[in-house]
Amino acid sequence: KTARLVFTLFDEDVVGGGQSIGSAHRKLVDILPGAKSNDAVSMLKSQVIDQLKQSGKLQEAITIQTNPETGEEETIVDQDIVMQAVNDMYSSSTKTDIKMTSK
């Protein structure tokens, strides 16, 4: 029930091969104090959808297509557009220190 964010640090110059050298995890409500733990994910979804509506990119980000093999409708989400909306919303206003656990 508790949403968590996991952060992993990679340093290819030191370790190479894309292996992690440290990680940490935090409860989403610790990073976004305005979120209640039982509705944090719903709150974030709602905020992202609102951001996409305001930017005029909602129809581009989330589309419905018919699967030609099954005839069923499928929801297609453009992850790049959604992640850009998240970055636009939180990249400059959310700051916190996170201590990484070394491997």
C-alpha positions in Angstrom: 0.0 0.0 0.0 2.9 2.3 0.5 4.4 3.7 -2.7 8.2 3.9 -2.7 10.7 5.4 -5.1 14.0 3.5 -5.7 17.1 5.4 -6.7 20.2 3.6 -8.0 23.5 5.2 -8.7 25.7 4.0 -11.6 29.2 5.1 -12.3 30.6 3.3 -15.4 34.0 5.1 -15.0 34.6 3.3 -11.6 32.7 0.1 -11.9 32.0 -0.4 -15.6 29.5 -2.6 -17.2 26.5 -0.6 -15.9 26.6 -2.1 -12.4 25.1 -0.1 -9.5 27.4 1.3 -6.9 24.8 2.6 -4.5 21.0 2.7 -3.9 18.4 4.2 -1.7 14.6 4.1 -1.4 12.2 6.5 0.1 8.4 6.6 0.7 6.7 8.7 -1.8 5.0 10.7 0.9 8.5 11.6 2.4 9.5 13.2 -0.9 6.1 14.7 -1.6 4.8 15.6 1.9 1.5 16.9 0.5 0.5 13.3 -0.5 -1.3 11.0 1.9 0.1 7.5 1.9 -3.1 5.9 0.8 -3.7 8.2 -2.2 -0.2 9.3 -3.3 -0.2 7.3 -6.6 -3.8 8.6 -7.4 -2.7 12.1 -6.6 0.3 11.9 -8.9 -1.7 10.4 -11.7 -4.3 13.2 -11.4 -1.6 15.9 -11.4 0.2 14.4 -14.4 -3.1 14.2 -16.4 -3.9 17.8 -15.4 -0.4 18.9 -16.5 -0.9 17.1 -19.9 -4.3 18.7 -20.3 -2.9 22.2 -19.6 0.0 21.7 -22.1 -2.4 20.3 -24.7 -0.5 17.0 -24.9 -3.0 14.7 -23.3 -4.4 13.3 -26.6 -0.8 12.8 -27.8 0.3 11.1 -24.6 -2.6 8.7 -24.2 -4.3 7.2 -27.2 -6.8 4.4 -27.8 -6.1 2.0 -30.7 -7.8 -1.1 -31.9 -5.7 -4.2 -31.9 -6.0 -5.6 -35.5 -5.6 -9.2 -34.3 -8.1 -9.2 -31.5 -10.4 -6.3 -32.4 -10.1 -5.1 -28.8 -9.3 -1.5 -27.8 -5.9 -0.9 -26.2 -4.7 2.1 -24.3 -1.3 3.3 -25.6 0.8 5.6 -23.4 3.7 7.6 -24.7 6.1 7.3 -21.8 8.4 10.0 -23.1 5.6 12.6 -23.0 4.4 11.5 -19.6 7.9 11.6 -18.1 8.4 15.1 -19.6 5.2 16.2 -17.8 6.5 14.7 -14.5 9.9 16.5 -15.0 8.2 19.8 -15.8 6.1 19.5 -12.6 8.7 18.4 -10.1 12.2 18.9 -11.4 12.7 22.4 -10.0 10.4 22.4 -6.9 11.2 19.1 -5.2 14.5 19.0 -3.4 15.8 16.5 -0.8 19.0 14.9 0.3 19.2 11.1 0.0 22.1 9.1 1.4 23.0 6.2 -0.9 23.9 2.8 0.5 27.1 1.6 -1.0 27.5 -1.9 -2.3 
